[in-house]
Amino acid sequence: MSEPRKVPPMFLSFLYRLRKHDVPVGAQEAISLSKALMAGLHDSSLDGFYYVARALCVHREGHLDAFDQAFLAEFKGVEGEHIRLKEELLEWLKDAKVRLDELSPQERELAESLDLEELKKLFEQRLAEQKERHDGGNKWIGTAGTSPFGRAGKGREGIRVGAGGNKSALQSADARQYRPYRSDLTLDIRQMEMALRRLRAFIREGADEELDLDRTISETAKNAGELEVVTRPPSRPNTRVILMMDVGGSMDPHADMMSRLFSAAKRASHFKELRTYYFHNCVYGRVFKTEKFDEPIWVNDLLHECGRHYKLVLVGDALMAPYELFRQGGAMGVNDRNVVPGIQWLMNLQQHFRDSVWMNPEPRNYWEGTTIDAVRQVFEMFPMTLEGLSQGMAHLTKGRHARRSAA
Amino acid sequence: MSDTPSFHGTSSYLTNEALEASVNCALVLQKPLLVRGEPGTGKTLLAEAVAEALNTKLITWHVKSTTRAQEGLYHYDTVQRLYDSRFGDGDVKDIRRYIRLGPMGEAFKSEQRVVLLIDEVDKADLEFPNDLLHELDRMRFKINETGDEIVAKQRPVVIITSNAEKELPDAFLRRCVFHFIDFPDRDLMSRIVEVHHEGLNEALLKQAMDAFYAIRNMQRLRKRPSTSELVDWIAMLKNMGLGDVKLDKNLPFLGTLLKKEQDLAAYADQVAGGARWRS
């Protein structure tokens, strides 16, 4: 074969586009993709490229929709893109000849009867049609049955029953059928439970109550077969969590989500202790044990009761009037004449607990230029989405691993 | 690349371009193929189809909630050995007699290339997939008790299935070629129903499918009905001799499709809401 083919820059720009759409791709994906393309897996067609790139760059269904969007943005519309794409497709075309031996004799004859110039003409003709993608989905380069490149070599096997239909890559990307799977949109109770499960940690402490089978066997073996029973303390969950939730006012639209999070946390059996408290807008001197702001508990008492090892999860939109956060007496409605401004309370909380995180149900693009910015400087903040929740939970356990390796 | 086989489905397994691209990527790049999708979309069948298409043996490893990564490699039967040492059966000195290879070990040891299916990997502990990373990458592992190393003679084609609802570790995901099996569209679904209920009344089929997809498209459902629910539901309709169904609050045997109380409430809500809109 000729010299190694270079990876067209188009792929790299596409990879960066994916990153912009929050599809995490890196060197590993770039290498796999270029290997696949060099092996000709994309069948020299844009459709083929779409499927190969999707298989290699997307790792979870939550990213499929973002991938589709990135693909559309990269390959649709812009006139200039078409020209560049065309040139690169022509590059592939030259390579298509290499794979002539895969074709049946008739097909090869057909392919050879067309010289490169003619092929180019055919190609450009098709490309022109592609712009009007509504009336010619099945004429795409690569899927057209008579085309000597693309799928022609495969049709002869006659197995392609119900094959992907006539939908082109761009059309299927446009349909956005994976929208329901986006991980930054939906969060049901089970997904929350799965995310919370990340917080679990077990520790063996207390009396030796459990039979340690493995060690019993090995001790017995060492003891020349005389039974030697080994016991150990049972493993118990060792995570204590404090959940503080903002209710009322601007949080009302998120009430449903909050109740789901609450039940997910309550159902989680892997916490040694779970305390839930409510606050309105911001934490001031007190938090409340009920949603109706009954049974107040002083934050200072709470800090006294709960050691640094509790994991603090605050959930709220952190949206309020600036004076509610920064001014003395800024608390609204809860009858708190707060001498200490809200932001100071937040800082106290953050400093007390080793691991803390703020989950925010507001969409991320609304975070700029509001009180959220200020709260973010105090707490590590994540959006209340499937992805954000897992990141938040990972953040809470990060310290644990760091300490473990330091010890 | 002529030595790399490629996959185009089999006579009984219907594929599409996306699936073929994923399978062929996995074959060429020699990476595991991770197949995800809702229950009842034929994830496990895919592995059988690939094995059939490549004309190789299929080794299946069913993962359960208690499965540990080690079990896939080998198991050292200490209890049997202790037992033998006490009652004097066989040669206890030879540890190898007590090493039993797991599915992954079998796949590595096989002379021919095989397809290794790791089924429902999400069932096990969160860390389970991570424990397999090294073995999947290097295709070799060491038996600690004997010092023997098992190296794959022929890199097996690894296919891993997982339910859509669970998260898998990133490090694991990055190493796999990913394929998400779409939920069957109407055409495919009609053919699937046809397989289960041969010669079903056309009108009933159409109405049932209308209702089914309408329900699936409803917002706020926590568990959307899938293929098996549809098949069961149609079986019920057939058994009761019902000729037609309509999407309203009296939809017969709704409990077959929706199994959660909240979903039934959401359904009633939306059907009532729709009626109000129309009137």
Interface residues (C-beta under 8 A of the other chain):
Chain A: Q28 S32 K35 A36 A39 G40 L41 H42 D47 G48 Y51 V52 R54 A55 L56 V58 H59 R60 E61 L64 D101 E102 K154 E157 I159 R160 V161 G162 A163 G164 G165 Q177 Y178 Y181 D188 I189 R190 Q191 M194 A195 R197 R198 I217 S218 T220 A221 G225 L386 S390
Chain B: M1 S2 T4 H8 G9 T10 S11 L14 T15 N16 E17 A18 E20 A21 S22 N24 C25 A26 V28 L29 K31 L34 R36 T78 V79 R81 L82 S85 R86 L126 A164 E165 K166 E167 L168 D170 L173 R174 C176 V177 F178 H179 F180 D182 D187 L188 R191 R222
